[in-house]
Amino acid sequence: MTIIKGTGSILPELVVTNEQFNDHVFYDKSGTQLPKQGAEVTAKLESITGIRERRYVPFDQDSRPLMTKAAELAIENAGVNPNDLDGIIVAHNAGNMLIDENYFHTVPNMAALLKNTLGITNYECFAYDILFACPGWLQASIQAHQAINNGDAENILVVGIEVASRLLDPHDLDSMILADGCGAAVLSKTSENKGVLACATFSHAQSDVSNIYLGKSNNPEQDGNCWFKMNGKEVYRYATTWVPKVIQKVLDKANLNVTDIDMFLFHQANDKLIHAIAKNLAELYQTDLANFDGKLPMTIQFLGNTSVATIPTMLDMILRGKLEGYEIHEGQKVVMASVGAGMHCNAIVYQF
Ligand SMILES: CC(C)(COP(=O)(O)OP(=O)(O)OC[C@H]1O[C@@H](n2cnc3c(N)ncnc32)[C@H](O)[C@@H]1OP(=O)(O)O)[C@@H](O)C(=O)NCCC(=O)NCCS
């Protein structure tokens, strides 16, 4: 079986509070300035999403220091010699964010950059990236599990790095939701009867393909065509419909009921969305929503939506006792589930 042998995460240095958006001028997608601005808007953001602050990588850094530190912490925590890694998979959305540039670079790929900064010389350790939006780290973990399961690898480092801050349109309300972060884990082969019990992935990519994309600013005067954009209501509809179903799929594969699960690590998109997913999951299983009490850890309030870094960061915080009120004990079963641009959603059920 495959276990998560060690985890690591790192919170970017810059803390950006909601108040810091009070002087932004917001427009809608048609380029019309919104009637409400300032504190009224940020208060609304907090009431819908729960977000009070988020963190950004300083503009005088590229993505490498964050990615390297999180990976080093995970490797140290796993007690694995870096040169004994059989593979590195880095999930991200836009490659390396260069210093003082709102632009991304994907050549060489992020896993190659990470292998280089970690000083790993073993050329049999593969290093590739996956582009799978917010569910990228979970999907990379599924790939690592599959490689371990079929005997091709024993230890794989899986990293999720997000530096969304450089792609956020200052004139779009939804830009206040996204943030930066990095989480990592070493997945390893075990002979013990625990670890990954089942995985499931759905990729729709039909009309939903245009729910999240890179495009022009809402402000017609603002240059560039690589700003992060989303149709929030469509994303909400997709996530609340399909995340419960992909969880049902993974639980069916593991022959478990939702009531067997001790904790749900959901992608931290926003407070309202997370609770709606739990409500729909409860309805799917005709169980009381109260069954989820104390089982839904959240980081959204102080980290925002860190996309592909969300789940590994939250997992690391819990395992290191840094998320108040949440502990995972030996033998407990946890569901991790994510959703994002594509649209895709996925889930893993894991026994500690
Ligand atoms: C974006 C989202 C939070 C908006 O929530 P909603 O309740 O549907 O909001 P509505 O579009 O109906 O707008 C309601 C009000 O909130 C405001 N609002 C919407 N999004 C906002 C935002 N990001 N920040 C501040 N205010 C916002 C609207 O301007 C509107 O204000 P009004 O009542 O004064 O007219 C919601 O659609 C959502 O959760 N989408 C998923 C987004 C997401 O997490 N994407 C990333 C997934 S990986």
PDBQT file of the ligand as one rigid body, heavy atoms in Angstrom, charges set to zero:
ROOT
HETATM    1  C1  LIG A 401     -17.878  33.822  -6.152  1.00  0.00    +0.000 C 
HETATM    2  C2  LIG A 401     -18.999  33.473  -5.164  1.00  0.00    +0.000 C 
HETATM    3  C3  LIG A 401     -18.367  33.473  -3.785  1.00  0.00    +0.000 C 
HETATM    4  C4  LIG A 401     -20.109  34.514  -5.241  1.00  0.00    +0.000 C 
HETATM    5  O1  LIG A 401     -21.142  34.159  -4.313  1.00  0.00    +0.000 OA
HETATM    6  P1  LIG A 401     -22.681  34.438  -4.586  1.00  0.00    +0.000 P 
HETATM    7  O2  LIG A 401     -23.383  34.360  -3.281  1.00  0.00    +0.000 OA
HETATM    8  O3  LIG A 401     -23.134  33.568  -5.705  1.00  0.00    +0.000 OA
HETATM    9  O4  LIG A 401     -22.653  35.926  -5.046  1.00  0.00    +0.000 OA
HETATM   10  P2  LIG A 401     -23.524  36.637  -6.157  1.00  0.00    +0.000 P 
HETATM   11  O5  LIG A 401     -22.818  36.534  -7.460  1.00  0.00    +0.000 OA
HETATM   12  O6  LIG A 401     -24.969  36.213  -6.099  1.00  0.00    +0.000 OA
HETATM   13  O7  LIG A 401     -23.425  38.077  -5.608  1.00  0.00    +0.000 OA
HETATM   14  C5  LIG A 401     -23.975  38.430  -4.343  1.00  0.00    +0.000 C 
HETATM   15  C6  LIG A 401     -23.286  39.682  -3.893  1.00  0.00    +0.000 C 
HETATM   16  O8  LIG A 401     -21.944  39.379  -3.518  1.00  0.00    +0.000 OA
HETATM   17  C7  LIG A 401     -21.044  40.187  -4.256  1.00  0.00    +0.000 C 
HETATM   18  N1  LIG A 401     -19.869  39.373  -4.570  1.00  0.00    +0.000 N 
HETATM   19  C8  LIG A 401     -19.797  38.306  -5.394  1.00  0.00    +0.000 A 
HETATM   20  N2  LIG A 401     -18.554  37.823  -5.412  1.00  0.00    +0.000 NA
HETATM   21  C9  LIG A 401     -17.825  38.599  -4.571  1.00  0.00    +0.000 A 
HETATM   22  C10 LIG A 401     -16.476  38.627  -4.186  1.00  0.00    +0.000 A 
HETATM   23  N3  LIG A 401     -15.591  37.746  -4.642  1.00  0.00    +0.000 N 
HETATM   24  N4  LIG A 401     -16.075  39.585  -3.318  1.00  0.00    +0.000 NA
HETATM   25  C11 LIG A 401     -16.937  40.498  -2.825  1.00  0.00    +0.000 A 
HETATM   26  N5  LIG A 401     -18.245  40.511  -3.150  1.00  0.00    +0.000 NA
HETATM   27  C12 LIG A 401     -18.678  39.586  -4.025  1.00  0.00    +0.000 A 
HETATM   28  C13 LIG A 401     -21.796  40.618  -5.515  1.00  0.00    +0.000 C 
HETATM   29  O9  LIG A 401     -21.288  41.837  -6.014  1.00  0.00    +0.000 OA
HETATM   30  C14 LIG A 401     -23.202  40.764  -4.981  1.00  0.00    +0.000 C 
HETATM   31  O10 LIG A 401     -23.310  41.978  -4.320  1.00  0.00    +0.000 OA
HETATM   32  P3  LIG A 401     -24.750  42.748  -4.240  1.00  0.00    +0.000 P 
HETATM   33  O11 LIG A 401     -25.626  41.873  -3.383  1.00  0.00    +0.000 OA
HETATM   34  O12 LIG A 401     -24.390  44.038  -3.584  1.00  0.00    +0.000 OA
HETATM   35  O13 LIG A 401     -25.213  42.876  -5.648  1.00  0.00    +0.000 OA
HETATM   36  C15 LIG A 401     -19.656  32.114  -5.475  1.00  0.00    +0.000 C 
HETATM   37  O14 LIG A 401     -20.195  32.175  -6.762  1.00  0.00    +0.000 OA
HETATM   38  C16 LIG A 401     -18.700  30.981  -5.360  1.00  0.00    +0.000 C 
HETATM   39  O15 LIG A 401     -18.507  30.465  -4.282  1.00  0.00    +0.000 OA
HETATM   40  N6  LIG A 401     -18.097  30.534  -6.472  1.00  0.00    +0.000 N 
HETATM   41  C17 LIG A 401     -16.994  29.621  -6.449  1.00  0.00    +0.000 C 
HETATM   42  C18 LIG A 401     -15.781  30.461  -6.514  1.00  0.00    +0.000 C 
HETATM   43  C19 LIG A 401     -14.533  29.735  -6.194  1.00  0.00    +0.000 C 
HETATM   44  O16 LIG A 401     -14.283  29.454  -5.064  1.00  0.00    +0.000 OA
HETATM   45  N7  LIG A 401     -13.727  29.502  -7.230  1.00  0.00    +0.000 N 
HETATM   46  C20 LIG A 401     -12.488  28.869  -7.118  1.00  0.00    +0.000 C 
HETATM   47  C21 LIG A 401     -12.744  27.404  -7.219  1.00  0.00    +0.000 C 
HETATM   48  S1  LIG A 401     -11.290  26.533  -7.387  1.00  0.00    +0.000 SA
ENDROOT
TORSDOF 0
